[in-house]
Amino acid sequence: MSTRVSVADLQAFCVEALRRVGAKDSHARTVAEVLVMTDTWGTFTHGTKLLRDYCKRVKSGGLRSDTDPAVVASGPAWAIVDGGSCLGHVTSVFAMQQAIQRAKQTGIAYVGVRNSCHFGAAGYYAWLAAKEGLIGVSMANDIPSVAAAGSRRSVTGSNPLAYAVPTGQGDPILLDIASSTVAGGKVYAAYQRGEPIPGNWILDEEGHPSTDSSLYPAKAALTPLANHKGYGIALLIETLSGLLTGASITWQVGSWIWGDSTQPTGHGAAFIAIDIATMGPRDVFEQRITGLIQEIHAAPTADGVERVLVPHEREWNLRRQALVEGIQLPSDVVGKLAGLADDIDLHPAWLPRV
């Protein structure tokens, strides 16, 4: 069953769950902030649904919370961060903060990450830059789960890419996409809910389209976004997140869900920040982007469409609603949280026993 929970109550549950498996308070609060904000956007595949798997890794030792990420090499406009196998959210927030600080001095900065893990929704880290008035870009690699154009097996990860652009007083424009047609989490969610999937989401072992979500990931690969285009984008992300940083790449990356939870996964990530104010008057940029958004909103619409939206406009509206009314968690998320509650003997009143 689905359930509604306040943002504060869900965050408190996440923090306490992580503490009980050994995460220190600062790490627990960072992860809770990332996951719950993702849920307020309605992006449930990358929010608190994943908390049980993160907790399993922390408890088993594959994710560490007795150390912090650190800059191991740097220049004025770049840095390499070693995550030390910390929770990926902790390392990623640290890395984007490093990129923001450097960009405010140099105009643009790149920070690459190695020895990290799955970091949830890439859009959160891009938003951190936009919140500071900078353009933010975030990305990460993963164990292969996506076919290349013409292949019968996985070649790249679903390597996510996100950007966020500040708009002055309004919500940032924010895009968060996988380099596959859909993120693997959407296939899992459909399977868990007993729902069919479209025929263009996965390929079976012979390279043929399939609607059988139970095949993924052992006997199927995700399809690349727009075929060769998504494949090419995934390789760029692999370059910036893995090759350039010294992180594990392709099949060297451990599976954070299915792999040995006592071992680190070696994920890589990359973050870019661009300071608008160093390149021209901020008010001029804000006027220009406001004009662009107004132009998009005024575009003629197809039948049944009220207005053309900019990326993430719907999600910002959902967040505002969630902050007032609470988050309506779908049944598959409730099931995962209830399982975690049983694991650690933590049963808040708002969480049904499943």
C-alpha positions, 0 to 999 in steps of 0.5 A: 500500500502507499502511504503519506509521510511528512518530509521531516518524519521521513528524514528522521527515519533515514537518519536513524536508520543509517546511524543504527547500521554504523553511519556517523551523524554528518553522513547520515544527515547528508544522505537523508537530505539527498534521498528525501529531496529526491522523493519530494520531486517524485523521482521515487526510483532514486530516493528512499527506496534505495536506503535499505541497500545502502544500509546493508553496505554500510553494515557489511563494510563495503561502504565506510563512514569512519572516514571522509572524502578528501582532495588528493590532487588539485589546481586552481580550476580542478581537483580529484577527490578520493571518496575512501569508499564513503557513501556516494552522496557524501562524497558527491556533495563534497566534490560539488562544493569543491567545484563551486568554490573553485569556480567562484575563483576561476569561472569554471571548475571540474572535480573528478571522484574516485573510490565512490559508490552509487550516488542516487539522483545526479540532479541533486548535485547539479542543483547544489551549484544552481542554488549558489547561482552557478550552472552545475553539471554532474555525472557518474559511471556504473557497472555495465547494464546498457547495450551499445548500438548493435551489441547483444550484451551490456557495454556501458553503465546507465551513466547518468548526466544532470545539469542545473541552470539558475534563473534568478528568483525562479526555480532552476532549470534542471535535467537529470537523465540516464544514458539508457532509455530508462534507468534500471530502477524503473525496470525494477520498480515495474517488476516489483509492482507487477506492471508491464514495461514498454518494448523499447526498454530492454533487450534479451540475451539475443539482442531482441526487444522484450517486455519481460522485466524479470529478465533484467539485469541477469538476462537482459540489457537496457537499451541506450538512449536514442541508440548510438547517441546515448551510447556516445554520451555514456562514453563521454561520462565514462571518460570524465568520471572514470578514465580521467579520475582513476576510478574503476571503469566498466566491468571493474565497477562493482555492483552496489546492489547485487555485488559483495556488500563487504567490498567497495564498488569503486564508482567514479563521478564528475562535477562541473560548476560554471560561475555566471557572474565571472563571465558577465553581469548576473542580472543580464543573464537572469533577464535573458533566461527569464525571456527564454523561459517565457518564450518556451511557455508561450510555444503553441501546444498540441491538443490536450497540453496546457503549456510547454514546460522547461525541464524539472518544472513539474518536479519543483511543483511536486516538491512544493506540494510535498513540503505542505502535504507530505510525500505520497510514497508508492507501494514499492517504496513503502515495501522497501522501507518496511523491510528496512524497518524490520532489519533494524527494529525501527518502526515509526507510526507512519510506516505500515508493516508489510 
